[in-house]
Amino acid sequence: MTARSILILQSHPSGFCRSLLKEFEGEDVACKVVNFSLSDWYFRFGTGAVNYFGRLKKWQDKLETLIVENDITDIIYYADRRPYHRVAHDVAMRRGINTFAYEFGYMRPDWITLERGGMGVYSHYPNDPLQIRSSAADLPELEAPGPFPHSFLEEAVNEVICNLIPVFFPYLFPFYQRDRYYHPFRDYFSYIPRLIRQKRLAKEADETISALVRDKTEYFVVPMQMQGDYQIRHHSRYKHLSSFIRELYSSFSANSDAGSKLVFKLHPFDNNVEKWPKVIRQIAEEFRCLDRTLIIDGGDLNLLLRHSRGCVLVNSTVGMEALKTGVPVKPMGIAIYDIAGLTDQGTLDNFWEDPLQPDSELYHDLEKLMGHTIQIHGSFYNLEGRRIAAKEFVKRILEDRVNGHGTFVEVPPRLATAKAAGVPIPADCYWSDK
């Protein structure tokens, strides 16, 4: 059995990296950790990490050296579209080295995603329903995860520390290249007014949902995502979500029943920079649909979905919850759950009149297969959740069970669809000419 040597790049802003290191150490596996910013250093102080102070354009040379000097066999990182991680993926592919990307779970709550090779457009997880059914057939049912509770305050504080430390102390890592859509000051300070109104907004949302259910209104749910999210920037064709909203109304105004409505639900962590309620109302008015538009900030998502006619989104994980609830889903971007038999594969124009009901058995197989191959029980913030997740991370990586049971398709199966749809694939990406 070949000895493993792990390179850990940027990790989640929590104690998760320390938990991983402890588990790898328990298996006598050598690990090398690289810091790129002061926030990396802060969350991983005392781990023996090396600091990379150079420029992004020189990172490939440094990475090649680290790989050779440490006999690296596997590279692990949080969020595969970060600039340093995109370089690492391309180098690893050329060298035949495993890469593992992790993020918050596709299945919520109390799950973490761990995929080999990439996520979203670059995910190797199959999208063939027959393959999913076949691979899931002999697997045991999933055990219920968690729960792994944690406070919103801890999550918020970690996130703020992660993004503000490099701004206040840039001279310690002077060439670190941030990849945030907004400057952190604008991001966090814009959120304050919304935070102040949160209780009132939540109450209003509950009242709106209750009225929709009581009056048996026909409506479609539109879960908004965050403009700066990689899911929008790297896994959809929309440069700005206003284009998605405009496309929605162009189709809805011409093809939906006159009595139906659109209910936009703002993302829980939206920073209010884009002022989506104003944007949505302006576009709705342009298409003479203002009286058919509702915008809520909070409320019971599951209840809202259950009583809806369908859900239209870019590629939010809300799609998974909608499918599980038996609600028709129309994704407009690249989504791992966009699979024939689950999501509506027809046009948006037809969706308003005849939305496809998801196959509940196929969804059950999808969730079961994900849980055994690319989803892991756990939490980044809960101590026990971190321990459980880190243990399973290490076990699956060392036993080569990430994307196991036939769930690793050599060429990412969503890549061709993404290219045809106009999703931006960087010229220097390993898959750009594949």
C-alpha positions, 0 to 999 in steps of 0.5 A, a space after each residue: 500500500 502506497 504511503 499517503 502524504 497530504 497537502 492542505 491548502 485553505 480551509 474552512 474558517 473554524 477549527 475543522 482543519 485542526 480536527 482533520 490534522 489530528 485524525 490524519 496524525 492518528 493514522 500516521 499520515 504526513 500532512 503539510 499545511 500552507 497559509 496564504 493569508 493572515 486569516 489562514 494563519 489565525 485559524 491554524 496557528 500552531 499546526 506547523 503550517 508554512 506561509 506562502 508570501 508570494 504572488 498568485 502567478 508564482 504559486 504554481 512554481 511553489 506548489 510544484 516544489 512542495 509536491 516534490 519535496 513532500 512526495 504529495 499524493 493528495 491535496 485537500 482544500 475548502 471551496 475549489 474555485 478559489 484562485 490558489 485552489 484552481 491552480 492546485 487542481 490543474 497541477 494535480 491533474 497533470 501529475 496524477 495527484 488526487 484533489 479533494 474539495 469540501 464545502 457545506 453539504 448539498 443535503 442540509 442540515 448537518 452534512 458536509 460535501 467532500 468530492 474528488 476532483 471538483 464541485 458544480 460544473 467540475 463535479 464527477 458525480 454522475 447525472 445519469 438516473 440509471 447509473 444512480 439507481 444502479 449504484 444505490 441499489 445495494 447500499 444500506 439506508 442512511 442514518 439520520 445525521 446530528 443534530 449538531 447545533 451551533 450559535 449564529 454568533 460563532 459562525 458570524 464571528 468566524 466569517 468576519 475574522 476570516 475576511 477582515 484580518 487580511 484587510 486590517 493587516 495586509 502587510 503580513 501577506 502583502 500579495 495575497 489575492 482575495 476573491 471576494 465579490 465585495 470589499 469586506 467593509 461594504 459586505 458586512 456594514 451593508 448587512 447591519 440595517 437588515 439585521 436590525 429589521 430581522 425580527 419584523 421581516 421574519 414576522 411579515 414573512 410568516 404572515 405572507 406564507 400563512 396567507 398564501 396557504 390559507 387562500 390556496 394561492 397558486 404560486 412559484 417559489 424563487 429562492 434568491 442566492 447571493 451575488 458573490 457566491 461561486 455558485 453564481 459566478 462559476 456555475 451559471 451563465 448569469 454575470 448578475 442575478 438581475 439577468 436571471 430575474 429578467 429572464 424569469 419575468 419575460 417567461 412568466 409574464 407570457 406563459 403563466 396563468 394570470 392568477 399565479 404569483 412569484 414568491 421571492 425568498 431572500 437568502 438568509 445571509 444576503 448583505 443587502 448591497 444589491 437591494 434585491 426587493 427594489 430590483 425585483 419590483 422594478 423588473 416586475 413592473 416592467 413586465 406588468 407583474 408587480 401585482 403578481 409578485 411577493 418578496 419575503 425575508 425569512 419564514 418557513 421555507 419548507 411550508 412555503 415549498 410544500 404548498 407551491 406549484 413549483 420552484 425556479 432557481 439558479 442552482 441553490 441547494 434549496 432545490 434539494 429540499 424542494 425535490 425531497 418535499 415532492 415539489 417540481 424544480 426548474 434549475 437555470 444554472 448547473 446543479 448537481 441534482 439537475 437530473 432527468 426524472 428529478 428536475 424539469 428538463 423542458 423549457 422555462 416557458 412550459 414549466 409554468 403550465 406543466 411542471 414535472 413532478 419529481 420521481 420520489 424513488 429516484 430522489 431517495 436513491 440520489 440522497 442515499 448514494 450521495 450520503 455514502 459517497 460525497 456527503 458526510 455527517 458533521 458540522 464545521 462549528 459544532 465540536 462533536 460534529 467536527 470530530 465525526 466529520 474529520 474522522 470520516 473524511 480521513 477514513 474515506 480518503 485513505 480507503 479511496 471511498 470518496 466518489 466511491 460506488 461508481 460515482 466518479 465519472 472521468 470527464 465531469 458529466 455537467 461540463 458539456 452542458 455548462 459550456 453549451 449554456 455559456 457558463 464561463 470556463 477559464 482558458 487556463 482551466 484543465 477542462 477548458 479544452 476537454 
